[in-house]
């Protein structure tokens, strides 16, 4: 009986270890899949996104001059939100993933790992953008929003790393657990973006780009790991006297 009990425990532990191997597989294969699916189409979409941001840089300086007003109304919230996207913010998904491993809730484990993975991936993409490609000056440097030193380590305003991190952390939770409570996490990530402008660390277009980068990284990984992303269905029902349209969004 003791032998049988020990065997059952070993099988259970082996099964649990096997189940968790999906995290290692995701970490490896997601990078491969991202590279494999890279195409001219994706580069085209990136170029279009940058082109759409370009006109907004014309109002970057004007908005930066008015961000100080936010401190009087939302100062305490912005202080907390700023830390949510800082260097220590990575410990949030690390802690949640570590805690999830002590549970048997696979959905919780997957969401926590995806949040951590999105944070790490988005970080490296952001560093590449900051250091290698752009080299944009920050607002506090008073050089204007159109000062760039390409392939330079001197300027690192675009995109906002804090905004990227905050959105990468919260986005997977919104897609794994679609609910008004998880959707409200967007307020924290949005507050992080606002705090960076209020502190004159970033221009508006910096935080817009960072937010989009963090969100899309979290969305892509969540969609891939769940194998069913957001679906938008539009149906039109015409009639003799009236017509109706139904739009449904499901996860």
ROTORGU-348247 format. One record per residue: residue in one letter; x, y, z of N, C-alpha, C, O in turn. Coordinates in steps of 0.05 Angstrom, whole numbers, padded with zeros to 5 digits, always signed. Atoms other than C-alpha are relative to their C-alpha. Layout:
AXYZXYZXYZXYZ ...
***
This chain:
X+00016-00024+00000+00000+00000+00000+00017+00025+00000+00011+00045-00014 X-00018-00023-00001+00057+00047+00016+00012+00004-00027+00016+00027-00036 X-00013-00002+00026+00089+00030-00050-00019+00012-00021-00012+00029-00037 X+00020-00011+00018+00024+00044-00088-00005+00029+00004-00007+00045-00015 X+00004-00028-00006+00014+00110-00053+00024+00017-00010+00019+00038-00021 X-00024-00014+00009+00086+00131-00069+00000+00002-00031+00007+00023-00042 X+00001+00000+00029+00076+00112-00142-00021+00020-00010-00016+00034-00029 X+00020-00019+00007+00012+00152-00146+00009+00028+00003+00004+00045-00014 X-00010-00026-00005+00046+00212-00116+00021+00008-00021+00021+00031-00031 X-00021-00005+00020+00104+00206-00165-00013+00006-00027-00005+00024-00042 X+00014-00005+00025+00056+00201-00224-00013+00027-00001-00013+00041-00021 X+00013-00026-00002+00019+00262-00200+00020+00023-00004+00015+00042-00017 X-00021-00021+00002+00083+00302-00193+00011+00001-00028+00017+00023-00039 X-00010+00000+00028+00107+00279-00262-00020+00013-00019-00012+00028-00036 X+00021-00012+00017+00040+00299-00293+00000+00031+00003-00002+00046-00016 X+00000-00028-00005+00044+00367-00259+00024+00013-00013+00022+00035-00024 X-00025-00011+00013+00116+00378-00283-00004+00001-00030+00005+00020-00043 X+00004+00001+00029+00095+00357-00353-00019+00022-00009-00014+00035-00030 X+00019-00021+00007+00036+00406-00353+00014+00027+00000+00008+00044-00017 X-00014-00026-00002+00082+00463-00332+00021+00003-00022+00032+00025-00025 X-00020-00002+00021+00130+00447-00389-00010+00018-00023+00006+00027-00039 X+00010-00017+00021+00083+00488-00433+00012+00028+00002+00013+00043-00018 X-00011-00026-00003+00114+00551-00404+00027+00002-00014+00033+00022-00027 X-00026+00000+00014+00183+00532-00430-00005-00001-00030+00010+00012-00046 X+00006+00002+00028+00152+00513-00497-00009+00027-00011-00001+00035-00033 X+00009-00026+00009+00117+00580-00502+00023+00020-00002+00025+00034-00022 X-00022-00019+00000+00179+00619-00484+00018-00004-00024+00030+00016-00034 X-00017+00006+00023+00217+00584-00540-00014+00005-00027-00005+00019-00044 X+00014+00000+00025+00165+00576-00594-00013+00027-00007-00016+00034-00031 X+00012-00026+00006+00133+00645-00587+00020+00018-00014+00012+00033-00032 X-00021-00016+00014+00199+00678-00607+00003-00010-00029+00004+00006-00047 X-00003+00011+00027+00205+00631-00666-00024+00008-00018-00021+00015-00041 X+00024-00006+00015+00133+00643-00687-00001+00030-00007-00009+00037-00029 X+00000-00029+00006+00142+00719-00682+00019+00005-00023+00012+00021-00041 X-00019-00004+00022+00204+00716-00727-00011-00012-00025-00008-00001-00047 X+00010+00014+00024+00171+00666-00774-00023+00015-00013-00026+00015-00038 X+00023-00014+00012+00109+00709-00783+00007+00029-00007-00010+00044-00018 X-00008-00027+00008+00149+00773-00793+00000+00001-00031+00010-00017-00044 X+00003-00002+00029+00135+00796-00863-00001+00030-00009-00001+00048+00008 X+00003-00027+00010+00130+00856-00908-00026+00013+00009-00029+00037+00012 X+00026-00010-00009+00057+00862-00885+00003+00012+00027-00008+00034+00033 X-00003-00010-00027+00078+00871-00813+00017+00026-00001+00011+00045+00014 X-00016-00024+00003+00132+00921-00833-00017+00023-00011-00014+00046-00003 X+00018-00021+00011+00079+00958-00873-00018+00011+00022-00022+00036+00023 X+00017-00009-00022+00033+00961-00813+00015+00018+00020+00005+00038+00030 X-00017-00016-00018+00090+00987-00770+00005+00028-00012+00003+00048+00002 X-00005-00026+00013+00106+01041-00821-00025+00018+00000-00023+00042+00003 X+00025-00016+00000+00033+01062-00825-00005+00011+00028-00014+00034+00031 X+00004-00009-00027+00029+01066-00749+00018+00024+00007+00009+00044+00019 X-00019-00022-00005+00091+01111-00746-00009+00024-00016-00008+00047-00006 X+00009-00022+00017+00063+01153-00803-00024+00014+00013-00027+00039+00011 X+00023-00011-00013-00002+01163-00764+00008+00016+00025-00005+00036+00032 X-00009-00015-00023+00037+01186-00703+00014+00026-00007+00014+00045+00008 X-00016-00023+00008+00080+01235-00742-00015+00027+00002-00004+00046+00013 X+00014-00026-00002+00026+01290-00748-00006+00008+00029-00007+00032+00036 X+00005-00006-00028+00012+01284-00673+00023+00013+00014+00020+00026+00035 X-00024-00012-00012+00083+01306-00658-00002+00031-00001+00012+00045+00014 X+00003-00029+00002+00061+01376-00679-00013+00012+00025-00010+00036+00030 X+00013-00010-00024+00020+01382-00615+00013-00011+00025+00003-00006+00048 X-00013+00011-00023+00068+01345-00570+00009+00022+00020+00004+00019+00044 X-00010-00021-00018+00099+01408-00542-00022+00015+00014-00020+00022+00038 X+00022-00014-00012+00033+01442-00530-00012-00016+00023-00019-00005+00044 X+00011+00017-00021+00006+01383-00491+00019-00002+00024+00010-00003+00047 X-00020+00002-00021+00071+01377-00452-00002+00025+00019+00003+00022+00043 X+00002-00024-00016+00062+01449-00429-00023+00001+00019-00024+00016+00039 X+00025+00000-00017-00006+01433-00398-00002-00024+00018-00021-00026+00034 X+00002+00024-00016+00010+01367-00364+00005+00005+00030-00003-00011+00047 X-00004-00006-00028+00031+01401-00299-00026+00002+00016-00026-00002+00040 X+00026-00003-00013-00042+01413-00284-00010-00026+00012-00025-00026+00032 X+00009+00026-00009-00053+01339-00274+00010-00006+00028-00003-00022+00043 X-00011+00006-00027-00010+01339-00211-00019+00009+00022-00021-00005+00042 X+00017-00010-00021-00059+01380-00171-00025-00016+00004-00036-00018+00026 X+00025+00016-00001-00118+01335-00187+00005-00030+00006-00010-00043+00021 X-00005+00029-00001-00087+01266-00192+00028-00007+00010+00039-00028+00003 X-00028+00003-00008-00019+01274-00159+00006-00027+00013+00025-00040+00005 X-00005+00025-00015-00023+01214-00111-00003-00024-00019+00013-00042-00018 X+00005+00022+00019-00052+01168-00164+00023-00002-00020+00032-00024-00026 X-00021+00000+00020+00001+01188-00215+00026-00010+00012+00042-00023-00001 X-00024+00010-00013+00056+01175-00164+00001-00031+00001+00021-00043-00004 X+00002+00029-00001+00032+01104-00155+00002-00012-00028+00016-00032-00032 X+00000+00010+00028+00019+01093-00229+00028+00001-00013+00035-00016-00028 X-00027-00002+00011+00089+01117-00246+00017-00023+00008+00033-00034-00008 X-00016+00023-00009+00119+01062-00203-00009-00026-00013+00007-00045-00016 X+00011+00024+00013+00074+01011-00237+00014-00007-00026+00014-00030-00035 X-00014+00005+00025+00114+01019-00300+00030+00002+00002+00045+00000-00018 X-00029-00003-00004+00183+01028-00269+00015-00026+00000+00004-00047-00005 X-00017+00024+00001+00241+00979-00265-00009-00022+00019-00006-00045+00014 X+00009+00020-00019+00213+00945-00203-00027-00012-00006-00036-00031+00007 X+00027+00010+00007+00146+00934-00237+00001-00029-00009-00019-00044-00007 X-00002+00028+00009+00171+00868-00265-00005-00020+00022-00012-00043+00017 X+00005+00019-00022+00166+00838-00196-00030-00005+00004-00037-00025+00017 X+00029+00005-00002+00090+00844-00201-00007-00026-00015-00019-00044-00003 X+00006+00025+00014+00083+00791-00257+00017-00024+00011+00008-00046+00010 X-00017+00022-00011+00141+00751-00226-00014-00011+00025-00016-00036+00028 X+00013+00009-00024+00105+00749-00159-00026-00015-00006-00032-00035+00007 X+00025+00013+00007+00038+00731-00191+00004-00027-00012-00011-00046-00006 X-00005+00026+00012+00067+00676-00232+00010-00020+00020+00002-00044+00020 X-00010+00018-00022+00105+00647-00172-00024-00010+00017-00025-00033+00024 X+00023+00008-00017+00040+00648-00132-00018-00019-00015-00030-00037-00003 X+00018+00017+00015+00001+00616-00189+00010-00029-00001-00006-00047-00004 X-00011+00027+00001+00048+00556-00189-00007-00016+00025-00005-00041+00025 X+00008+00014-00024+00025+00540-00119-00030-00007+00000-00041-00017+00019 X+00028+00007+00004-00046+00532-00145-00003-00021-00022+00016-00027-00036 X+00006+00019+00021-00080+00482-00191-00017+00014-00022-00028+00000-00039 X+00016-00016+00019-00114+00537-00231+00017+00006-00025+00033+00024-00025 X-00017-00003+00024-00084+00530-00301-00006+00027-00014+00013+00039-00025 X+00007-00026+00012-00121+00592-00326+00015+00022+00014+00026+00040+00000 X-00015-00019-00015-00090+00633-00271+00030-00001-00006+00043+00019-00009 X-00028+00003+00007-00022+00604-00285+00007+00011-00028+00027+00025-00031 X-00004-00009+00027-00028+00618-00359-00001+00030-00002+00016+00042-00016 X+00003-00029+00001-00051+00689-00349+00025+00013+00013+00035+00033+00003 X-00023-00012-00014+00006+00703-00299+00025-00003-00017+00041+00015-00018 X-00024+00004+00017+00059+00673-00345-00001+00018-00024+00019+00029-00032 X+00003-00017+00024+00032+00710-00406+00006+00029+00007+00019+00043-00008 X-00005-00027-00010+00034+00775-00366+00030+00004+00003+00041+00025-00005 X-00029-00002-00003+00107+00761-00347+00014+00000-00026+00032+00015-00031 X-00013+00003+00026+00126+00740-00417-00004+00025-00016+00015+00034-00030 X+00005-00025+00015+00093+00801-00448+00017+00023+00010+00027+00039-00006 X-00017-00021-00012+00131+00846-00400+00029-00002-00009+00041+00018-00016 X-00028+00005+00008+00198+00815-00417+00003+00006-00030+00022+00020-00038 X-00003-00004+00029+00186+00814-00492-00003+00030-00007+00013+00041-00023 X+00005-00029+00006+00159+00886-00494+00024+00016+00009+00031+00036-00004 X-00024-00015-00009+00220+00909-00454+00022+00000-00021+00034+00020-00027 X-00022+00002+00020+00270+00883-00505-00007+00015-00026+00010+00027-00038 X+00008-00015+00024+00230+00912-00563+00003+00030+00005+00012+00044-00013 X-00002-00028-00006+00227+00979-00528+00029+00009+00001+00036+00031-00008 X-00029-00007-00002+00302+00979-00513+00011+00004-00028+00027+00022-00034 X-00010-00002+00028+00315+00966-00587-00009+00026-00013+00006+00040-00026 X+00010-00025+00011+00270+01024-00606+00013+00025+00011+00019+00044-00003 X-00012-00023-00014+00300+01071-00555+00029+00004-00009+00037+00026-00017 X-00029-00003+00003+00374+01057-00565+00010-00003-00029+00030+00010-00036 X-00011+00007+00027+00382+01031-00636-00012+00018-00022+00003+00028-00039 X+00013-00012+00023+00331+01064-00681-00007+00030+00003-00004+00045-00017 X+00012-00027-00001+00304+01130-00654+00018+00021+00012+00028+00038-00002 X-00017-00020-00013+00344+01169-00603-00013+00027+00002-00002+00048-00006 X+00015-00025-00002+00291+01222-00589+00005+00014+00026+00007+00001+00047 X-00005-00015-00025+00302+01277-00538-00025+00001+00017-00047-00001+00007 X+00022-00001-00019+00259+01282-00476-00009+00029+00005+00006+00047-00001 X+00011-00027-00004+00215+01341-00458+00017+00017+00019+00021+00041+00013 X-00015-00016-00019+00257+01362-00398+00027+00010-00011+00039+00028+00000 X-00025-00009+00013+00318+01370-00444-00004+00026-00015+00015+00038-00023 X+00007-00025+00013+00281+01428-00477+00013+00004-00027+00023+00025-00034 X-00011+00000+00027+00305+01410-00546-00022-00002-00021-00017-00002-00045 X+00023+00002+00018+00235+01402-00575-00006-00029-00007+00012-00047-00004 X+00008+00028+00006+00197+01340-00597+00011-00011-00026+00007-00035-00032 X-00009+00009+00026+00231+01336-00665+00031-00002-00001+00043-00002-00022 X-00029+00004-00001+00303+01328-00641+00007-00029+00003-00001-00042+00022 X-00007+00029+00000+00330+01259-00659+00030-00003-00004+00043+00012-00019 X-00028+00009+00005+00399+01227-00655-00001-00030-00005+00002-00046+00013 X+00004+00028+00007+00390+01162-00692+00025-00016+00006+00048-00007+00004 X-00021+00019-00008+00431+01102-00670+00018+00013+00022+00042+00010+00022 X-00015-00013-00021+00450+01141-00608-00011-00009+00027-00035-00015+00030 X+00009+00007-00027+00448+01123-00534-00005+00025+00017-00012+00023+00041 X+00004-00024-00015+00442+01196-00513-00029+00006+00006-00036+00012+00029 X+00028-00006-00003+00368+01205-00523-00017-00026-00001-00012-00043-00018 X+00015+00026-00001+00316+01152-00506-00029+00005+00008-00040-00009+00025 X+00028-00007-00007+00247+01184-00504-00021-00018-00014-00041-00025-00001 X+00019+00015+00016+00212+01142-00558+00008-00029-00002+00030-00035-00010 X+00026-00004-00013+00176+01098-00541+00003+00000+00031+00025-00005+00041 X-00001+00000-00029+00158+01103-00467+00002-00028+00011-00016-00044+00007 X-00004+00026-00012+00185+01043-00429-00020-00005+00022-00030-00027+00025 X+00019+00003-00021+00140+01056-00370-00028-00007-00010-00041-00026+00000 X+00026+00006+00012+00077+01057-00413-00001-00028-00012-00021-00042-00009 X-00001+00027+00012+00099+00995-00450-00002-00021+00022-00018-00040+00019 X+00000+00020-00022+00112+00957-00385-00028-00002+00013-00038-00024+00016 X+00026+00001-00013+00046+00977-00353-00021-00014-00016-00036-00030-00006 X+00020+00012+00017+00004+00957-00412+00006-00029-00005-00013-00045-00008 X-00007+00028+00004+00042+00892-00423-00008-00016+00025-00016-00040+00022 X+00008+00014-00025+00028+00873-00350-00030-00005+00001-00038-00027+00008 X+00028+00002-00005-00046+00886-00349-00016-00012-00023-00037-00024-00019 X+00016+00009+00023-00068+00867-00420-00008-00030+00001-00031-00036-00004 X+00008+00028-00001-00065+00791-00412-00022-00006+00019-00039-00023+00014 X+00021+00005-00019-00109+00794-00351-00027+00008-00011-00048-00004-00004 X+00025-00009+00012-00162+00832-00391-00011-00021-00020-00035-00023-00023 X+00009+00019+00019-00164+00777-00443-00004-00028+00011-00021-00043+00001 X+00005+00025-00013-00159+00717-00397-00025+00001+00018-00039-00018+00021 X+00023-00004-00017-00211+00746-00350-00016+00024-00008-00015+00045+00006 X+00015-00023+00009-00256+00792-00390-00022+00007+00019-00042-00007+00022 X+00019-00008-00020-00294+00830-00337+00005+00030+00005+00027+00039+00002 X-00005-00028-00006-00305+00903-00318+00022+00005+00021+00036+00026+00020 X-00021-00003-00020-00258+00893-00259+00028-00001-00013+00045+00016-00008 X-00026+00001+00013-00200+00871-00303+00003+00022-00021+00025+00032-00025 X-00002-00022+00019-00217+00924-00355+00008+00026+00014+00021+00043+00002 X-00007-00024-00015-00208+00976-00300+00030+00002+00004+00040+00023+00011 X-00029-00001-00001-00134+00957-00299+00011+00019-00020+00034+00029-00017 X-00009-00018+00021-00129+00999-00361+00003+00029+00012+00019+00044+00001 X-00003-00026-00013-00138+01060-00315+00028+00003+00012+00039+00025+00011 X-00027-00001-00012-00073+01042-00280+00021+00004-00021+00039+00021-00019 X-00019-00003+00022-00036+01033-00345-00001+00027-00013+00019+00039-00020 X+00003-00027+00011-00065+01097-00372+00012+00021+00019+00023+00041+00010 X-00012-00018-00019-00044+01132-00308+00030+00000-00001+00043+00021+00003 X-00029+00002+00004+00027+01107-00319+00008+00018-00023+00028+00032-00021 X-00006-00017+00023+00027+01139-00387-00002+00029+00006+00015+00045-00002 X+00004-00028-00007-00001+01204-00360+00022+00010+00019+00031+00033+00017 X-00020-00008-00019+00050+01205-00303+00027+00007-00014+00042+00024-00005 X-00025-00004+00015+00108+01202-00354-00001+00027-00014+00019+00041-00016 X+00002-00027+00012+00081+01264-00389+00000+00022+00021+00012+00043+00018 X+00001-00020-00022+00067+01300-00323+00028+00006+00011+00033+00028+00020 X-00028-00003-00010+00140+01289-00303+00019+00010-00022+00043+00012-00017 X-00016-00010+00023+00164+01314-00371+00022-00020-00008+00044-00012-00017 X-00018+00021+00009+00198+01248-00384-00005-00009-00028+00012-00020-00042 X+00008+00009+00027+00160+01234-00448-00020+00019-00012-00035+00033+00001 X+00021-00014+00015+00120+01267-00502-00025-00018-00003-00024-00042+00003 X+00024+00015+00003+00049+01246-00516+00003-00023-00019-00006-00045-00014 X-00003+00021+00020+00068+01207-00578+00018-00023+00011+00016-00045+00001 X-00016+00021-00013+00120+01169-00536-00017-00019+00015-00014-00044+00013 X+00016+00018-00017+00068+01143-00488-00021-00014-00017-00030-00036-00010 X+00019+00013+00018+00018+01129-00544+00013-00025-00013+00001-00046-00015 X-00014+00022+00013+00070+01086-00580+00006-00022+00020+00003-00046+00014 X-00007+00020-00021+00092+01052-00515-00025-00015+00009-00024-00040+00012 X+00025+00013-00008+00020+01038-00495-00009-00020-00021-00017-00043-00015 X+00008+00018+00022+00004+01008-00563+00019-00024-00002+00009-00047-00007 X-00020+00022+00001+00068+00966-00561-00006-00020+00022-00006-00044+00018 X+00005+00018-00022+00053+00938-00492-00026-00015-00003-00028-00039+00002 X+00026+00012+00004-00020+00925-00508+00001-00022-00022-00009-00044-00018 X-00001+00019+00022-00006+00890-00575+00017-00024+00007+00010-00046-00002 X-00016+00022-00009+00048+00847-00544-00016-00019+00018-00016-00043+00014 X+00017+00016-00017+00001+00824-00489-00023-00013-00014-00030-00036-00008 X+00023+00011+00016-00056+00814-00538+00009-00023-00017-00004-00044-00017 X-00009+00021+00018-00015+00773-00587+00006-00025+00016-00001-00047+00007 X-00007+00023-00016+00012+00727-00533-00025-00013+00012-00028-00037+00013 X+00025+00010-00012-00056+00720-00499-00016-00015-00021-00026-00037-00016 X+00015+00013+00022-00090+00704-00565+00013-00026-00008+00000-00046-00013 X-00014+00024+00008-00036+00654-00583-00002-00022+00020-00006-00046+00013 X+00001+00020-00020-00036+00618-00517-00028-00011+00005-00031-00035+00011 X+00027+00009-00003-00111+00614-00513-00012-00012-00026-00032-00027-00025 X+00009+00010+00026-00119+00598-00587-00028+00010-00007-00041-00002-00024 X+00025-00012+00008-00181+00641-00589+00000+00029+00011-00003+00034+00035 X-00001-00028-00008-00177+00716-00588-00027+00013-00002-00048+00000-00004 X+00025-00015+00002-00228+00770-00591-00012-00003-00028+00002-00002-00048 X+00013+00003+00026-00279+00759-00645-00022+00021-00003-00038+00025+00015 X+00020-00021+00005-00320+00815-00675-00019-00010-00022-00010-00016-00045 X+00020+00010+00019-00384+00793-00710-00021+00022-00005-00032+00033+00014 X+00020-00020+00008-00429+00841-00748-00021-00014-00018-00014-00025-00039 X+00021+00012+00017-00496+00817-00775-00021+00021-00005-00029+00036+00013 X+00020-00020+00008-00547+00859-00812-00025-00015-00009-00024-00034-00025 X+00026+00013+00007-00621+00839-00816-00018+00020-00013-00031+00036+00001 X+00018-00019+00014-00659+00878-00869-00029-00008+00001-00035-00032+00003 X+00028+00006+00000-00734+00883-00869-00015+00020-00018-00003+00038-00028 X+00015-00018+00017-00790+00916-00907-00003+00028+00011-00002+00048-00004 X+00004-00027-00012-00801+00972-00858+00023+00009+00016+00026+00033+00021 X-00024-00008-00016-00737+00972-00818+00021-00021-00003+00017-00043-00014 X-00022+00018+00001-00670+00940-00812+00015+00002+00027+00013+00022+00040 X-00015+00000-00025-00626+00922-00753+00028-00011-00004+00033-00028-00022 X-00028+00010+00001-00553+00910-00741+00008-00009+00028+00002+00005+00047 X-00008+00011-00026-00523+00868-00686+00031-00003+00000+00042-00015-00018 X-00029+00002-00003-00451+00874-00663+00006-00014+00025-00003-00006+00047 X-00006+00015-00024-00424+00823-00615+00030-00004+00001+00043-00010-00019 X-00028+00004-00005-00355+00817-00585+00002-00023+00021-00009-00021+00043 X-00003+00023-00018-00336+00751-00553+00029-00007+00004+00046+00000-00013 X-00027+00008-00006-00274+00722-00521+00002-00030+00003+00023-00040+00008 
***
